[in-house]
């Protein structure tokens, strides 16, 4: 059975926990924070029996066999590495790391140790998106894609701290890159423009690019303007709209000569599909996900690195 250690008391951790309990594929046995007080507070609130005031103590817990890492972006790499070195399987929140080199290193280390490693990307397991991918041929040849995402930048205190991997490009842009790669394959070109704060952190951006298969795409995000939060894929026979694509519950197909058709897949916790997949990987003895592959993780962050270098 999967015995999870929750490394961090981040805002997404309780959502992962709720999905874990809904699926029943494992249990949460411990949680760690940078302070024992915070760890104990969350352990009580989340009904987890063990609390640790530092992450190393969690990694030394012999009952923890898999670690869910969800702290700030720049801390993903060092703590995922420490977990792997101590023989723990790892599920690491997106972005897996802030560089392609570090992501490659973690996948290589996991393989050497015979451990499971996966970047946590709920989006690509959602039934609504699986339905869209299955029905893409109905739209004919896809030529363009546009993705829109906005959220208030105040929901995380570190959102604009560059030393912690802040800025919405990493937090939001990784969704866009993963979706483009998953649907259309390799990204051949990418560039972008941004609005910045005094410290150089972006608070909004627009990306444009082209896949190797010829699909032109744009991805925009703002932490101040309210966007329509929808992905649209345009083909020769019509297009599809996916509201809140990163946590999609539905999609509407607009195909020439037909009435619009909406498919809906309601659920309480969208992370249940990701956790079910993780459990299936263990049942099959897999060390990596066949969906969130090493290549997808590396190419996703590689594209964002290229944007940052151009900036």
C-alpha positions in Angstrom: 0.0 0.0 0.0 1.1 3.6 -0.7 2.1 5.3 2.6 2.4 9.0 1.7 4.5 11.5 3.5 3.3 15.1 2.7 6.4 17.3 2.4 4.9 20.8 2.8 1.7 22.2 4.1 1.1 24.1 0.9 -2.4 25.2 -0.4 -2.6 22.2 -2.8 -1.7 19.6 -0.3 -5.2 19.3 1.3 -6.7 18.8 -2.2 -4.2 16.0 -2.9 -5.1 14.5 0.5 -8.8 14.7 -0.2 -8.4 12.9 -3.5 -6.1 10.3 -1.9 -8.8 9.5 0.7 -11.6 9.5 -1.9 -9.8 7.0 -4.1 -8.5 4.8 -1.2 -5.3 4.0 -3.1 -3.1 4.8 -0.1 -3.0 6.7 3.2 -1.3 9.8 4.5 1.0 8.8 7.4 3.0 11.9 8.0 3.3 15.6 7.2 6.3 18.0 7.5 6.7 21.7 7.6 9.5 24.1 8.3 8.1 24.5 11.8 6.8 21.9 14.2 4.0 24.1 15.2 2.7 24.4 11.7 3.2 20.7 11.0 1.2 19.8 14.1 -1.5 22.3 13.3 -2.0 20.8 9.8 -1.7 17.2 11.1 -4.5 17.8 13.5 -6.6 19.6 10.9 -6.0 16.9 8.2 -6.2 13.9 10.7 -2.7 12.7 10.0 -1.0 10.9 12.9 2.6 12.2 12.6 4.0 15.7 12.3 7.6 16.8 11.7 9.1 20.2 12.1 11.6 19.6 9.3 11.5 17.7 6.0 14.5 15.5 6.7 12.7 13.9 9.6 9.9 13.0 7.3 12.3 11.4 4.9 13.8 9.3 7.7 10.3 7.9 8.6 10.5 4.2 7.7 6.7 4.0 7.3 6.7 6.6 4.5 7.4 4.8 1.2 6.2 7.6 -1.2 6.7 11.4 -0.8 4.3 14.1 -2.2 6.4 17.3 -2.6 4.4 20.5 -3.0 6.6 23.3 -1.5 7.8 26.4 -3.4 9.1 25.9 -6.9 12.8 26.2 -6.2 12.6 23.7 -3.4 11.2 20.9 -5.5 14.5 19.8 -6.9 16.6 19.6 -3.7 13.9 17.8 -1.7 12.9 15.4 -4.5 16.6 14.5 -4.7 16.9 14.0 -1.0 13.8 11.8 -1.0 15.1 9.6 -3.8 18.5 9.3 -2.1 16.7 7.9 0.9 14.8 5.3 -1.1 11.4 7.0 -1.3 9.2 7.0 -4.3 8.4 10.6 -5.3 5.4 12.5 -6.8 6.5 16.1 -7.3 4.2 19.0 -8.0 4.6 20.9 -11.3 6.8 22.5 -12.3 8.9 19.4 -11.4 12.0 21.7 -11.2 12.9 25.1 -12.5 15.4 23.7 -15.1 15.4 21.0 -17.7 18.8 19.8 -16.4 17.5 19.3 -12.8 14.4 17.5 -14.1 16.6 15.1 -16.2 18.8 14.5 -13.1 15.8 13.5 -11.0 14.5 11.1 -13.5 17.9 9.5 -14.0 18.4 9.2 -10.2 15.0 7.6 -9.8 15.8 5.0 -12.5 19.2 4.2 -10.9 17.5 3.7 -7.6 14.7 1.7 -9.0 12.1 4.2 -7.6 8.9 5.7 -9.0 9.1 9.3 -10.0 6.4 11.5 -11.5 5.7 15.2 -12.0 2.2 15.8 -10.5 0.1 17.1 -13.4 -3.6 16.5 -12.8 -4.7 18.1 -16.0 -3.8 15.3 -18.4 -5.9 12.7 -16.6 -9.1 14.6 -16.6 -12.0 12.9 -18.5 -13.0 16.1 -20.2 -9.5 16.5 -21.7 -9.3 12.8 -22.6 -12.5 13.2 -24.5 -11.2 16.2 -26.3 -8.0 14.3 -27.3 -10.1 11.3 -28.5 -12.4 13.5 -30.6 -9.8 15.9 -32.1 -10.1 14.2 -35.5 -13.7 15.5 -35.7 -12.3 19.0 -35.9 -10.2 18.2 -38.9 -6.6 19.4 -39.1 -5.8 21.5 -36.1 -4.0 24.7 -37.1 -4.3 27.0 -34.0 -4.7 26.8 -30.3 -5.2 29.6 -27.7 -5.0 29.2 -24.0 -6.1 31.8 -21.4 -5.6 31.6 -17.6 -5.9 34.2 -14.8 -5.7 34.1 -11.1 -5.1 36.5 -8.2 -1.4 36.6 -7.4 -2.0 37.0 -3.7 -3.1 33.4 -3.2 0.6 32.4 -2.4 2.8 34.8 -0.5 5.8 33.8 -2.6 4.2 34.3 -6.0 6.4 37.2 -7.0 9.6 36.1 -5.2 12.0 35.1 -8.0 14.3 33.4 -5.5 11.5 31.0 -4.7 10.6 30.4 -8.4 7.8 32.9 -8.3 6.0 34.6 -11.2 3.0 33.1 -13.0 5.1 31.7 -15.9 6.2 28.7 -13.9 2.9 28.3 -12.1 0.6 28.8 -15.0 2.8 28.5 -18.1 3.7 24.9 -17.3 0.0 23.9 -17.7 0.0 25.4 -21.2 3.3 23.8 -22.2 2.1 20.3 -21.0 -1.2 20.6 -22.8 0.4 21.7 -26.1 3.0 18.9 -25.9 0.4 16.2 -25.0 -1.9 17.2 -27.8 0.4 18.2 -30.6 3.9 17.0 -29.8 7.3 18.8 -29.8 7.4 22.6 -29.5 9.6 24.0 -32.3 9.4 27.7 -31.5 8.4 29.8 -28.6 8.7 33.4 -27.5 6.9 35.8 -25.2 6.4 39.2 -23.7 5.6 40.2 -20.1 4.7 43.0 -17.6 7.0 43.1 -14.6 7.2 44.4 -11.1 10.2 46.4 -9.8 12.0 43.2 -8.7 11.8 41.8 -12.3 9.1 39.3 -11.6 6.4 39.0 -14.2 2.8 39.5 -13.2 1.4 38.8 -16.7 2.6 37.4 -20.0 1.7 36.4 -23.5 3.5 33.4 -25.2 3.3 32.6 -28.8 4.8 29.5 -30.5 4.7 26.8 -33.1 4.8 23.0 -32.7 6.9 20.8 -35.0 3.6 19.6 -36.5 2.8 23.2 -37.5 0.2 24.2 -34.9 0.4 27.9 -34.0 -0.4 28.6 -30.3 -0.7 31.4 -27.8 -0.9 31.2 -24.1 -1.6 34.2 -21.9 -1.9 34.7 -18.2 -2.6 37.7 -15.9 -2.7 38.0 -12.1 -4.6 41.3 -12.4 -6.8 41.2 -15.4 -9.7 38.7 -15.4 -9.4 36.6 -18.5 -11.9 34.1 -19.9 -9.9 31.1 -18.6 -10.6 28.9 -21.6 -8.6 26.9 -24.1 -9.7 26.8 -27.7 -8.4 24.4 -30.4 -9.3 25.4 -34.0 -9.4 23.0 -36.9 -10.6 22.9 -40.5 -14.0 21.4 -39.4 -14.6 23.5 -36.3 -13.3 24.2 -32.8 -13.6 23.1 -29.2 -13.8 25.3 -26.1 -12.5 23.9 -22.8 -13.4 26.2 -19.8 -10.8 26.3 -17.0 -8.7 23.8 -19.0 -6.2 23.1 -16.2 -9.1 21.6 -14.1 -11.6 21.0 -16.9 -15.0 19.5 -16.1 -16.5 20.0 -19.6 -15.8 20.9 -23.2 -18.0 22.2 -26.0 -17.6 21.1 -29.6 -18.5 23.5 -32.4 -18.4 21.5 -35.6 -19.6 22.8 -39.0 -23.1 21.7 -39.9 -23.9 20.4 -36.4 -25.4 21.9 -33.2 -22.9 22.7 -30.4 -22.3 19.7 -28.2 -21.2 20.0 -24.6 -19.7 17.0 -22.7 -19.6 17.2 -18.9 -17.7 15.2 -16.3 -18.4 16.6 -12.8 -16.3 15.5 -9.9 -15.6 16.6 -6.3 -11.8 16.4 -6.5 -10.1 16.6 -9.9 -6.9 15.1 -8.5 -8.7 11.7 -8.1 -7.8 10.7 -11.7 -4.1 11.5 -11.2 -4.0 9.4 -8.0 -5.8 6.5 -9.6 -3.1 6.6 -12.4 -0.3 6.6 -9.8 -1.8 3.5 -8.2 -2.1 1.8 -11.5 1.5 2.5 -12.3 2.5 0.8 -9.1 0.2 -2.2 -9.8 2.0 -2.6 -13.2 5.5 -2.2 -11.7 6.2 1.0 -13.6 8.9 3.5 -12.5 7.6 6.3 -14.7 4.2 7.4 -15.9 3.3 6.6 -19.5 1.4 9.8 -19.6 3.5 12.3 -17.7 6.7 11.0 -19.3 10.2 12.1 -18.7 10.2 13.7 -22.2 7.0 15.7 -21.4 8.4 17.0 -18.1 11.8 17.9 -19.6 10.4 19.6 -22.7 7.8 21.5 -20.8 10.3 23.2 -18.5 12.7 23.5 -21.4 10.2 25.7 -23.3 9.7 28.0 -20.3 13.5 28.2 -19.8 13.8 29.4 -23.4 11.2 32.1 -22.7 13.0 33.3 -19.6 16.3 33.3 -21.5 14.8 35.5 -24.2 13.4 37.8 -21.5 
